[in-house]
Amino acid sequence: MATILTEDFNSYNDGNLEGQGGWTLRDGTSGQIYIQGTTVKEGAKAADGQGTLDCNDGKTGSQLSDGRITYYARMGTADKQGCGFYLREGGSTRIQVTFRAGGYIDYYDGSAWHHLKAWAADTWYCVEIEWRSSDKKARYRVDGGTWTDWDTTQTAWTNYLDTVVICSTGADPVVHQYWDHIAENPLPTLQTILPSAIASLEAFGTARLNLKLFPSAIASLEAFGSPTVILVGNYIYPTGIASQEAFGNPTVLPGAVIIQPSAIQSAEALGSPQLNLKLFAQGIPSAETFGTPLVIPGAVIIQPSGIASLEAFGTPLVFYDQVIIPTGIASAEAFGTLKVLREIIHIILDGQYTQGSPGVNRVYIIGKDAEGNPVYGTSLNQAEIDLVGERLDFTQDLSIPTTAKAADVAAAAVAKARLTGARGFIVIPPNCGQELWDVIQVTDKPTAQSQQKYRVIAVSFDYEPRRARCQHKLILGAP
């Protein structure tokens, strides 16, 4: 699929947008939309509607009967209208999306406005639009959420869409309205994967991770003994090492973290050391498990200082999440038994997320009291009704004797419809603590899941030794 044009505003000069890169005044008052470099989504510049009068600036690109476009927008003040974005055929507006004063990002179908997402001031939102020629309809989504149904537009286009217009609503005092990164697709996102639930140091074996190691000025192999250094995305610069005797009191400084064991008396004290970074080890019973000493940092800083010799470690106590700083160690007795404290994070091997709507969002129950008179009870899910309209389930149960009981049964039926609707699944390594109906948080940046809460409504265990597969599949529902 193609788009009308791509625009990031980064090559423009600060000041009036009109006259730069093909942008011209299309409606309203000239000189109300500016280029600035203070508030941007990406790069160095973004457009800023900061005038007291209405202004529509536009740019013409490719003629497309089918296509898609993405843009980022941000309002500087709450409860105001602005950040309009139009797609036109020549001079006629066909598709319109606007941040409205009611607090929602809305699109217009020719007769009514429809909510896409609630907006807050000083927050960037990613809006995506797709259109098709087969029935002259469009669909929309915000921040990677669920697409709307294909819907009619403000007016149907005759042949194609070819012009992008950004619309600044004038206000006094000024309301800043920002646009950035107009393109076919959203900006890429990054994901962090943390390996977790490592039972013990024995689990490492001879595993190796990708490494970048830069030893310099090393005269011969004898300078190290038989060391193994394992790093992820960091750097170690041992310099000026001429021979094994040259170690004396070595200091090793990697790029993103600090490892600084000091006052080591001789190279013989090292044995065959290993540095394993960005691995999460838990359940270490004592210092004897180490054998050849290993230092395992979590993410940021490891800085044991003032260590007289390696014998001073004994059974160290490690406080583990982001920072490990055992300082001023006098003797082995100072440590007690090794403890590892860390938060529980499980990696996601695969996942799929949907935002469905329950088949029933209002339930009406009819019962009968002791005298034979009818009793009534009803319950509804107003949020779902606002989104998809009323979906009514009408049930008669003559065993219900009171209005209060009828209302309770109706509420339970609405809750059951909400909780049992599947919203996707995730696949994770086996988790012995996972239980049915647990509420979990999911962060999966490529799919715009950030601490999204789900309830586990089904669990399956997949074990296939021949395919080296051992994993849990969690079916997700509403929290």
C-alpha positions, 0 to 999 in steps of 0.5 A: 500500500502507498501513501500520498506524501512523506513529511518530517519538517526537519529540513525547514527553517523556523518560521511560517510553514507556507512557502516551504517544501510545497506547503501553501495556504488552502483556507483561513488566515495566512501565517498561523502555522509555524516550524519550530524545534522545541516540541517534536516527535522525531528529528529536529523540527515539527509544525506548530499551529500557534495563531489566534485565527483559523488556518489550513495549510496543505501540500499535494502529493501522489494521486491514490484511490487506495492508500494509507497514511500515518501522522503524529499530533499533539495538543498543548491545552486540554478542553480545546479543539484543534490538530485537524487533519484532512485528506482532500481530492483537489480542493474538496475535503473527503476525510477528516480527523480532529482533536475535539473539545469533548476530549476525544480524537474523532473522525467524521462520517458525513453525518456524525462524529465517532470517537477513536480515543480520549486525548490528554494535553502535551501527549503525542498520538499516532493516528493511522488512516486507510482508504479503499476505492471499492466502496469509497470507505475508510478506517482508522486507529490510534496508537496501534489499537484496534482498527475501526470498521470500514465507514463512510467518509465526510464525502466520497471521493470521485477518483483519488485522494491527493492532498494533505491539509493540517488545520489549526484552530485559532484561539486567544490565548493561543493553543499550540497544536503540533504535527510531525512525521507524516508517512505511510507507517508509524515510527519503529519501536524497540523491545527489551527482552529480559531472560528470567527464571534461571534456576542456578549458576550451573544452568549456564554451562558453557553458554556464550552470548554475543560479545564485543571485546576490545583488549588492547596492548596485550603482549601474549596469551600468558597475560590472562591465564585462561579467562573468559569474558562474556558481555552483551552490548558493552565494552571492556578495555584492559590496556597496557598489559605486558605479561601475567605479572603486570596485573598488580591491582587491575581495574576493568571499566566496561562501557555501559556499566562499572566493574571495579574490583580493586586491591587485587594482589596478583594475577593468580588470584583470578583463576579463570574468571568469567563476567556474565552480564545481563543475565538474571540468576536466582536461587543461589544458595551460597558463595560455594556455588560460584567455584570460579568467581562470576559477577552477574549484574542486572542492568546498571552498576556493579561496584564492589570497592575496598576489597582487600583480597578475593578471600574477603567475599566469603558468602556475599549478600547481593541486593538485586534489581538494578544496583549491586553495590557491596562496599567497605567489605572487611571480611567474609563474616560480614556477608552472612548467606547469599540472597538475591532479591529481584522482581519477577519478569517473564519473557513473551515468546509469541503473542496475539492481542485483540480488543473485542466486545462482549456478545451481551452488554445488557441483561434483563431478568424476570422472576416471580415473587411468592404472590405470583407477581413479576419481579424485574432486574437489569444490569448493563456495561455502559462502556461497551454500549457507548462503543457498539450499542446495546446488545440485550439478553432477555431471560425469564427465571421464575425461581428468582423471588425478589427484585434485588435477586433479579438485579444480582443475577443480571449483574453476574450475567453481564460480568460473565460475558465480559470476563469470558470473552477472549482478548488474545493469547501469549506464549511464555516459558513454563511458569509453575506459579501461573494460576487460572484467573490471575490478573497479569500485566503485559508489556509488548512494545511492537504491539503497543502493549504497555503494562496492559492488564489481562485476566488469564481465562485458560492455560495450556501446557505444550511439551514436545521433546523432539521439537525442543518445545516446553511452554505455557500458552495463556488465553487472555480475557478482560481484567 
